């Protein structure tokens, strides 16, 4: 049973990591970046090429993935986001970026799932009465650590405060001298760098394959909806719920039911608490 | 140019109808099998794109679920067919209803959060299709697909391949007529208002949530029809036909043709079908292509092919008008001032209302009332809580405590659109109007929810619909005459200068026959003549029995028209009374002019006069 819970936690951590990426961009530019999970997927593929095809050291591959996805995310902001002001059209263009990344990955890396090794070992360990792989533990730790660090930084750095200010009242923040465009680009680049790095960490657990992005995107969104848009601690709670639902349903009912139940969880949360667990419903402003 | 004018003299539906007739006649011209098939598939894709246009182009909600609704329609028809129900009409009806239900079931939760949640919920729905088919693999055939569909029949007669071609085209044409009748009706205007802003929509009594749901769910109907048509085309369906690539194809077709258009869907779909979908070599690059297209199209193709077409028509119209020496624009109404109809105002009462925004006490224990036949002005320095109070009356903020009522009706805790329906009409400080609608249309949108005519009545253009439509036009003409905008009734609303837009706002508020008229800084940014004009109008409304609440910075206007003034400062009412009393109130003076009681004999009116004089010298 505990083994099952560990699996759930690890999956949940993966989805939470995607949701964290959504949040970074959402908080700083009120944009929902559809392509976040696809960026992470590209990180995973680069991990495969670097580690398996070219046998490069982990540190080099990590740097490569970080740099490459950072550039991709920056390009995405420059082409698909910056020129578009209406949110509904932004949704279309970032979906376009996601589709483009997915199609390109398919062309480059093919349709077969690729195994990416984890440098922290592959032997099974026992912890708290359950058995798990080191990579699963690493995922859970990474998610928690990221949330703690990002929450701390956002409250203690001037940059973080500027971001929170932007999320609160974009116009007021701009009037106070916050450079909104640079922040938006910075947020995309940062979330991209993070996605590249995390792709390397996620791939050993999920494998690298071309539709990884789509499923991660949806599960990540469910995590976000449960935790609440813009809430960092919410991603952990959402990840926990989604990961456990998926794992338990797969184990006891069969894998074809997993999506259905996660979808049901999304519908339920939208009915009961549309703003999510960790965000108070905000009043509309004219 | 002469030819162009005679072409334009025909009603606008004639040209699409002609195209439809040509397409219907094509099989009798010995068209090759592959060409007919392309047209059939284009029709099916056009139905899908058209459904998306209703939701995305008109209601502003991106939805990717068309592919899932399409699957629902296809499998419904397929399963019916396997069980011997091969009648096409029956299949179309059931598939349409099933797809509509899928739309309702996912739209109800999907629209509750924000515009992303519908996109993601509907995207998720597409991902669920193969899983659901696997779970119900008994009736659906699972991943192997569903085969063994019977030959399609109509009224008990088997359909030939030409017959089936006609059936597909006629169904498509029927949907486009349906769509056109909704979009060109008052509902179409309402969709555009909604797309512009939720706040704007609720201010005229439209429930944004319901309206978006209607658009999204109705968009399911053509998807269901398309599914049924597709299932019978090859008599075989499999999960692979309803995947994410299809969802992006539909979206790309919509953007290419123009999302906010009726016939753009057909053009976009035809190009997508005959262009990229044609080559098998393309399949490999499909995602890369669609992805790049969505980025480029989203950034550059604002309005799609439909918009290019409209621009061209406009240009030709103008050229033709210039060639003919042009019809003279009507002169602004110089006749005797139009009689203001009797207005039935009610008392707006605010009792003990408080509001706290995270520690900032915006309003504390505010009470005031506005009576019919009076202009009540609400004044106060910036940040004193005027707009907050206005937004609470309109229902955009909830009251922490206290009560707001209009006549006998309690307003607080009602949703904004319900408050509008209860008789609260407001103007906005920054006039916010959708592009592409005329002044007369913008004004009639003010009575969209007051005088109802269902979508069905619009689709079938029933007598009731025609009656409401005539009343819309008559009343719009009346209020436009009243505020002096008759000469611009057919110009685009957003093209008006600020002063006239404010008058338009006033006309739009008036047409709803409101019980209270809330005017949010209606004079700001206007020149003196325009302010005078508004002052005259306000007095006439008051004399006709309206309850007018004026939130205003322009002191001259306030002193000129107000019967009663309430002064807000720091979230509290610090003074209340007739203008003569207020302008000498010491607390008001100290708030506004920074003078203490002892220091001077200044009055606000004196100060205003001085400022006005100064401005006069500057000119």
Boltz contact constraints between the chains, C-beta under 6 A:
constraints:
  - contact:
      token1: [A, 32]
      token2: [B, 116]
      max_distance: 6.0
  - contact:
      token1: [A, 80]
      token2: [B, 295]
      max_distance: 6.0
  - contact:
      token1: [A, 83]
      token2: [B, 299]
      max_distance: 6.0
  - contact:
      token1: [A, 84]
      token2: [B, 299]
      max_distance: 6.0
  - contact:
      token1: [A, 87]
      token2: [B, 115]
      max_distance: 6.0
  - contact:
      token1: [A, 88]
      token2: [B, 60]
      max_distance: 6.0
  - contact:
      token1: [A, 88]
      token2: [B, 62]
      max_distance: 6.0
  - contact:
      token1: [A, 88]
      token2: [B, 115]
      max_distance: 6.0
  - contact:
      token1: [A, 89]
      token2: [B, 298]
      max_distance: 6.0
  - contact:
      token1: [A, 91]
      token2: [B, 62]
      max_distance: 6.0
  - contact:
      token1: [A, 91]
      token2: [B, 119]
      max_distance: 6.0
  - contact:
      token1: [A, 92]
      token2: [B, 294]
      max_distance: 6.0
  - contact:
      token1: [A, 92]
      token2: [B, 298]
      max_distance: 6.0
  - contact:
      token1: [A, 93]
      token2: [B, 295]
      max_distance: 6.0
  - contact:
      token1: [A, 93]
      token2: [B, 298]
      max_distance: 6.0
  - contact:
      token1: [A, 96]
      token2: [B, 291]
      max_distance: 6.0
  - contact:
      token1: [A, 96]
      token2: [B, 294]
      max_distance: 6.0
  - contact:
      token1: [A, 96]
      token2: [B, 295]
      max_distance: 6.0
  - contact:
      token1: [A, 99]
      token2: [B, 248]
      max_distance: 6.0
  - contact:
      token1: [A, 99]
      token2: [B, 287]
      max_distance: 6.0
  - contact:
      token1: [A, 99]
      token2: [B, 290]
      max_distance: 6.0
  - contact:
      token1: [A, 99]
      token2: [B, 291]
      max_distance: 6.0
  - contact:
      token1: [A, 100]
      token2: [B, 288]
      max_distance: 6.0
  - contact:
      token1: [A, 100]
      token2: [B, 291]
      max_distance: 6.0
  - contact:
      token1: [A, 100]
      token2: [B, 292]
      max_distance: 6.0
  - contact:
      token1: [A, 102]
      token2: [B, 287]
      max_distance: 6.0
  - contact:
      token1: [A, 103]
      token2: [B, 287]
      max_distance: 6.0
  - contact:
      token1: [A, 103]
      token2: [B, 288]
      max_distance: 6.0
  - contact:
      token1: [A, 103]
      token2: [B, 291]
      max_distance: 6.0
  - contact:
      token1: [A, 104]
      token2: [B, 288]
      max_distance: 6.0
  - contact:
      token1: [A, 218]
      token2: [B, 124]
      max_distance: 6.0
  - contact:
      token1: [A, 221]
      token2: [B, 120]
      max_distance: 6.0
  - contact:
      token1: [A, 256]
      token2: [B, 131]
      max_distance: 6.0
  - contact:
      token1: [A, 256]
      token2: [B, 134]
      max_distance: 6.0
  - contact:
      token1: [A, 256]
      token2: [B, 135]
      max_distance: 6.0
  - contact:
      token1: [A, 259]
      token2: [B, 128]
      max_distance: 6.0
  - contact:
      token1: [A, 259]
      token2: [B, 131]
      max_distance: 6.0
  - contact:
      token1: [A, 260]
      token2: [B, 131]
      max_distance: 6.0
  - contact:
      token1: [A, 263]
      token2: [B, 124]
      max_distance: 6.0
  - contact:
      token1: [A, 263]
      token2: [B, 128]
      max_distance: 6.0
  - contact:
      token1: [A, 267]
      token2: [B, 109]
      max_distance: 6.0
  - contact:
      token1: [A, 270]
      token2: [B, 109]
      max_distance: 6.0
  - contact:
      token1: [A, 270]
      token2: [B, 112]
      max_distance: 6.0
  - contact:
      token1: [A, 270]
      token2: [B, 113]
      max_distance: 6.0
  - contact:
      token1: [A, 271]
      token2: [B, 109]
      max_distance: 6.0
  - contact:
      token1: [A, 274]
      token2: [B, 112]
      max_distance: 6.0
  - contact:
      token1: [A, 274]
      token2: [B, 113]
      max_distance: 6.0
  - contact:
      token1: [A, 283]
      token2: [B, 397]
      max_distance: 6.0
  - contact:
      token1: [A, 284]
      token2: [B, 396]
      max_distance: 6.0
  - contact:
      token1: [A, 286]
      token2: [B, 199]
      max_distance: 6.0
  - contact:
      token1: [A, 286]
      token2: [B, 391]
      max_distance: 6.0
  - contact:
      token1: [A, 286]
      token2: [B, 396]
      max_distance: 6.0
